Amino acid sequence: MTGGRAVLLLPLLLVASALFAQIHASDPLFHESFDEGFEGSWIVSGKEEYSGVWKHEKSDGHEDYGLLVSEPARKYAIVKELDSPVTLKDGTVVLQFEVRLQNGLECGGAYLKYIRPQEAGWDAKEFDNDTPYTIMFGPDKCGSTNKVHFILKHKNPKTGKYVEHHLKSPPSVPYDKLSHVYTAILKPDNEVRILVDGEEKSKANFMSADDFEPALIPSKTIPDPDDKKPEDWDERAKIPDPDAVKPDDWDEDAPTEILDEEATKPEGWLDDEPEEVDDPEAAKPEDWDDEEDGEWEAPKIDNPKCEEAPGCGEWKRPMKQNPAYKGKWHAPLIDNPNYKGIWKPQEIPNPEYFELDKPDFDPIAATGIEIWTMQDGILFDNILIADDEKVAMSILEKTWKPKFVVEKEKQKAEEAAAAESEDLSEFQKKIFSVLYKIADIPFLEPYKIKIIVRTKNLCLLCSNGPVRSLKNDI
């Protein structure tokens, strides 16, 4: 009986195990929705320089809460330690979060730092710019910088030093005030994909020197820093011909231009007429005081007699290019018999070179925001770490998409209203123009003020339907 029961229970256990695994796989490794307040779970940096105040606020136009940057021109730092570190070495890892730049972003960051495990005794209140991280990811915009950063800090196994490796071709930051979701998908085949609003914008390979700067794997050789160029090394490909002699008829002092002796004065040239004359229509101002202002002189104008003549005043022979001019003589160049090429130091083995099949990622032990920004109104929401793309996309569709659709429709309505308002403004200008002209008719002069006042009152009604319908008739 015992064996029979075990046989009957085995399929049930397998089904239950599969269901448990499926349910577990559908959960993110970390998800912060900010539905509740952040106090207690997120730790604000205690460093004095981070004076920016974080607030738990609703996204403009929504009932959904987020973490708000509430003041401009401040530094901000806040961090949350994970229940257990997330490893990046095995399987897929998805990093995702929402940001809404409610007041735009002219100069500042809106990125996240994924913090590696810290030394024993580390206090989250010490979180700052120097806190070591594994990945930095998200928007950054200021001056010529406009990118969605993806930076990996990787430890060189030879030297033990951490090096920042920047994605060479990051996407740009959307230029609007809508909610956007940023996703980085790290695959076990060394691929990383950057998505904005669920659409792939950049793809790279961690091990490719073409995709990261500097490359994750250093070059095998480097120029020898101790190698010196020999003193007799000649890098000149061409040299002046030492046997060349300046020709006897080469005049280095000959001018570039000489007088044109063949030129003749044009017929009709007015030798006795000045190029400028006193303005005959000018009159001395009535308040001109000769004792205080000096003797008054009429301003000069171009002599009208010179307009139809080839010229006025003293005629001077023009200059022309000197056919005998040769300039300073230089010996012609010939191939340098001692030329050895451009000197380069010898290549030596790179002491920092190492080989890896895939990055040796540090785990993620905390997620933090450490930024400096000139804008307030930056709202973070739905910070997510998952090991399944479908989980991340499902949360994106559930949390971000509905908000974005509403915001997009509102944006379209505002743009349409602005265009209509501009169109209406042109209509108002037409009304003013017509009625002002009517008011200027001489026999209506006594009623001019009343006409103008009523014109203004009429244009105040231009937002009403009946008046709008007149636009096409004018």
JOTAGI-V264387 format. One record per residue. N is the residue number from 1. BURIAL is 1 if it has 24 or more other ideal C-beta (glycine too) atoms within 12 Angstrom, else 0. D_LAST is the distance of its C-alpha to the last C-alpha in Angstrom with 2 decimals. Layout:
# JOTAGI-V264387
n=(N/N)
burial=(BURIAL/BURIAL)
d_last=(D_LAST/D_LAST)
This chain:
# JOTAGI-V264387
n=(1/2/3/4/5/6/7/8/9/10/11/12/13/14/15/16/17/18/19/20/21/22/23/24/25/26/27/28/29/30/31/32/33/34/35/36/37/38/39/40/41/42/43/44/45/46/47/48/49/50/51/52/53/54/55/56/57/58/59/60/61/62/63/64/65/66/67/68/69/70/71/72/73/74/75/76/77/78/79/80/81/82/83/84/85/86/87/88/89/90/91/92/93/94/95/96/97/98/99/100/101/102/103/104/105/106/107/108/109/110/111/112/113/114/115/116/117/118/119/120/121/122/123/124/125/126/127/128/129/130/131/132/133/134/135/136/137/138/139/140/141/142/143/144/145/146/147/148/149/150/151/152/153/154/155/156/157/158/159/160/161/162/163/164/165/166/167/168/169/170/171/172/173/174/175/176/177/178/179/180/181/182/183/184/185/186/187/188/189/190/191/192/193/194/195/196/197/198/199/200/201/202/203/204/205/206/207/208/209/210/211/212/213/214/215/216/217/218/219/220/221/222/223/224/225/226/227/228/229/230/231/232/233/234/235/236/237/238/239/240/241/242/243/244/245/246/247/248/249/250/251/252/253/254/255/256/257/258/259/260/261/262/263/264/265/266/267/268/269/270/271/272/273/274/275/276/277/278/279/280/281/282/283/284/285/286/287/288/289/290/291/292/293/294/295/296/297/298/299/300/301/302/303/304/305/306/307/308/309/310/311/312/313/314/315/316/317/318/319/320/321/322/323/324/325/326/327/328/329/330/331/332/333/334/335/336/337/338/339/340/341/342/343/344/345/346/347/348/349/350/351/352/353/354/355/356/357/358/359/360/361/362/363/364/365/366/367/368/369/370/371/372/373/374/375/376/377/378/379/380/381/382/383/384/385/386/387/388/389/390/391/392/393/394/395/396/397/398/399/400/401/402/403/404/405/406/407/408/409/410/411/412/413/414/415/416/417/418/419/420/421/422/423/424/425/426/427/428/429/430/431/432/433/434/435/436/437/438/439/440/441/442/443/444/445/446/447/448/449/450/451/452/453/454/455/456/457/458/459/460/461/462/463/464/465/466/467/468/469/470/471/472/473/474)
burial=(0/0/0/0/0/0/0/0/0/0/0/0/0/0/0/0/0/0/0/0/0/0/0/0/0/0/0/1/1/1/1/1/1/1/0/0/0/1/0/0/1/1/1/1/1/0/1/0/0/1/0/1/0/1/1/1/1/0/1/1/1/1/0/1/1/1/1/1/1/1/0/1/0/0/1/1/1/1/1/1/1/1/0/0/1/1/1/1/0/0/0/1/1/1/1/1/1/1/1/1/1/1/0/1/1/0/0/1/1/1/1/1/1/1/1/1/0/1/0/0/0/0/0/1/0/1/1/1/0/0/1/1/1/1/1/1/1/1/1/1/1/0/0/0/0/0/1/1/1/1/1/1/1/1/1/1/0/0/0/0/0/0/1/1/1/1/1/0/0/1/1/0/1/1/0/0/1/1/1/1/1/1/1/1/1/1/0/0/0/1/0/1/1/1/1/1/1/1/0/0/1/1/1/1/1/1/1/0/0/0/1/1/0/0/1/1/1/1/0/0/0/0/0/0/0/0/0/0/0/0/0/0/0/0/0/0/0/0/0/0/0/0/0/0/0/0/0/0/0/0/0/0/0/0/0/0/0/0/0/0/0/0/0/0/0/0/0/0/0/0/0/0/0/0/0/0/0/0/0/0/0/0/0/0/0/0/0/0/0/0/0/0/0/0/0/0/0/0/0/0/0/0/0/0/0/0/0/0/0/0/0/1/0/0/0/0/0/0/0/0/0/0/0/0/0/0/0/0/0/0/0/0/0/0/0/0/0/0/0/0/0/0/0/0/0/0/0/0/0/0/0/0/0/1/0/0/0/0/1/1/1/1/1/1/1/1/1/1/1/1/1/1/1/1/1/1/1/1/1/1/1/1/1/1/1/1/1/1/1/0/1/1/1/1/1/1/0/0/1/1/0/0/1/1/0/0/1/0/0/0/0/0/0/0/0/0/0/0/0/0/0/0/0/1/0/0/1/1/0/0/1/0/0/0/1/0/0/0/1/0/0/0/0/0/0/0/0/0/0/0/1/0/0/0/1/0/0/0/1/0/0/1/0/0/0/0/0/0/0/0/0/0/0/0)
d_last=(98.09/96.80/96.06/94.36/92.10/91.14/90.22/88.05/86.35/85.61/82.62/81.16/81.52/79.84/76.87/76.60/76.82/74.07/71.81/72.51/71.74/68.46/67.41/68.49/66.62/63.37/63.54/62.21/64.78/62.64/59.39/57.89/54.97/54.95/54.68/57.36/57.73/58.99/61.60/65.10/64.32/62.40/64.12/62.19/63.81/65.99/65.61/64.38/61.76/59.81/58.26/55.07/54.88/54.40/52.82/52.70/49.02/46.52/43.98/40.52/39.07/42.39/45.70/47.56/49.61/50.35/52.08/49.74/49.89/48.97/49.11/47.80/50.12/53.19/55.82/56.34/59.27/60.20/62.49/63.84/67.16/67.47/70.18/71.70/70.86/68.81/70.44/68.37/71.23/71.37/68.64/64.87/63.31/59.64/58.09/54.71/52.52/48.97/47.07/43.72/42.41/40.32/39.53/39.64/42.61/42.58/46.34/48.90/50.65/50.28/53.30/56.48/60.08/62.63/65.82/69.20/72.32/73.39/76.87/78.93/78.12/74.49/72.39/68.73/67.98/68.91/65.99/64.28/63.11/66.70/67.33/68.21/65.86/65.97/62.26/59.14/55.92/52.24/49.17/49.56/46.89/47.20/46.43/47.23/48.76/46.60/48.83/50.27/53.87/56.82/60.04/63.52/66.48/69.53/73.16/75.15/78.44/80.36/79.33/78.18/75.03/71.54/68.89/65.09/63.66/59.88/57.83/56.76/53.45/51.90/48.35/45.61/44.28/41.00/38.35/36.75/37.73/38.73/42.27/44.18/47.69/50.11/53.09/56.13/58.50/61.98/63.99/67.79/67.45/66.18/62.53/59.80/56.24/53.30/50.49/47.16/45.68/48.33/47.46/50.04/48.94/52.34/55.85/59.06/62.83/64.81/67.59/65.45/65.54/62.17/60.44/61.76/62.39/65.25/66.73/68.54/71.72/72.78/73.93/77.59/78.38/77.25/78.05/81.34/80.47/84.01/83.98/83.91/83.23/86.53/86.82/87.61/84.61/82.72/79.03/78.38/77.74/78.01/80.14/80.74/83.52/86.56/88.29/85.48/86.15/83.76/84.23/86.04/83.24/80.57/79.40/77.50/77.01/75.21/71.76/68.57/67.50/69.52/68.91/67.94/70.91/69.57/66.34/66.17/64.11/61.12/61.47/59.57/59.82/59.70/62.59/62.55/58.85/57.67/54.65/53.10/53.34/52.52/48.99/49.66/46.54/47.53/49.16/51.26/49.43/50.74/51.78/53.72/57.32/59.72/62.32/60.03/57.51/59.91/59.67/56.09/55.21/52.17/50.05/50.60/48.22/48.79/51.06/48.93/52.11/52.25/48.85/50.28/53.81/54.98/55.94/57.42/60.37/63.46/63.31/64.63/65.81/63.48/64.73/65.06/66.07/69.84/71.33/74.40/72.50/73.54/73.01/75.28/77.63/77.70/80.16/78.63/78.24/80.58/81.03/82.67/86.03/86.10/82.61/82.75/79.08/76.84/79.01/78.15/80.22/82.13/80.74/82.67/82.37/79.64/81.43/78.24/77.83/78.12/77.44/75.64/74.32/71.68/70.55/72.89/70.24/71.13/70.32/67.43/68.90/65.84/62.10/60.53/57.41/58.10/55.01/53.64/49.90/47.40/45.08/45.71/44.33/46.23/47.34/50.22/51.01/53.15/55.62/57.66/60.75/61.77/64.14/62.01/58.57/57.86/58.47/56.00/53.30/53.94/53.44/50.30/48.81/49.92/49.00/46.34/44.28/42.99/41.88/40.18/38.22/36.94/36.09/34.31/32.11/31.32/30.51/28.08/26.35/26.16/24.79/22.06/21.25/21.26/18.87/16.44/17.00/16.29/12.99/12.20/13.59/11.20/8.29/10.73/11.39/8.03/8.61/12.18/11.78/10.10/12.59/15.43/15.19/15.43/18.34/20.07/20.55/24.38/24.89/22.62/24.76/26.78/23.76/22.15/23.50/22.39/18.76/18.83/20.60/18.25/15.27/17.32/18.19/14.67/14.02/17.33/16.00/13.28/15.98/16.29/15.37/13.52/11.05/10.79/9.91/6.63/5.56/5.63/3.81/0.00)
